[in-house]
Amino acid sequence: MSSGRSQGKAARKRNVFRADKEVRKLARERIGLVPAGQIIQPKARRKTPKHPKKEIESWLDS
C-alpha cells in the first residue's frame, strides 16, 4: 500500500521568514561587517598589582 508520497526523494524544506535574520542582513548592508571579537587574555597576564610601591620596596629589601 502506498501512503501517497514518493519514496525516492526527501521532502524539500521550505524557506521560513525569520525577522531577526532579516534585521541583521539589513544592518550589515548599512554598517558593514562587525569587527572580529577580541581574545580575552588570561587573568594572570592582565592583572596589575594592587600596591605596586610595596612590591618595589620588598624587591629592594631582599
N, C-alpha and C positions, 0 to 999 in steps of 0.2 A: 504494500500500500504506500502511496506517495503522500507526503504532507503538503504538497503544493509548491515547495521551494525547490530550486535546482540544487543538486548536491555538489556540483563542480566547483563553484567559486564562493568565497566568503562574502557576506553582505558588506556593502560599501558604507563606511562611516560618513554620516552627514556632517557638514561644517556647521557648528553651532556658534552663533554670535556671542562673543564674550566682551562685555563692555570694558573691563579692566585692561584687556589686551589692546583694544582699540584706542583707549586713552593713552597708553604707553606708546603706541605707534605714532599717534599724533604729536605727542611730546617730543619723541625722537626726531620727527620731521622738523619741529620748530627749533629745538635746542641743539640737537646733535647727540652723539653718543655720550653716555655718562663715563667719567674717568674711572679707571680701574681702582678697586679697593686697595688700601694700604695694608701692608703686612704689619701686624702688631708685634713689636719687639718683646722679647722675654722680660719679665719684671725685673730680674736681677740686672739686666743691662740698662734699663731706662730709669731705675730707681736712683735718686740722688740722696746723699746723706742728709739727715735732719740737722746735724750740728757739725758743719764742715770745719769750723775753727777748732773744736775739741779733737777731731781726728788728726789735724795737723799738729796740735800740741802733743798728743800721745805719740805721734810718729817722731817728733823731735826729742821727746824724753827718752826713748829707747835707743 
